[in-house]
Amino acid sequence: MPDSVTRMEIAEAVRVAFNGSGAARADILAAASAAQVRPAVIDVLSSLPEIRFRELRDLWTELSHLPVGG
């Protein structure tokens, strides 16, 4: 499916949010917005719980349904 959001797309967009101290959902959404991602990516990231993620790969627990790449 061409419109499907991938983990790689998310990683590229939000990597900067993880600066060593982790990132909350708001930090991740801010990084995605700054990267001017597609609305579908914002929709996916908006579904994240209100917790602090220690590192980027911690997102995959919540987003395990997404394909790795496209």
Secondary structure, DSSP 4 states (H G I P E B T S, - for coil): -TT---HHHHHHHHGGG-SSS-EEHHHHHHHHHHTT--HHHHHHHHTS-SSEESSGGGHHHHTTTS-S--
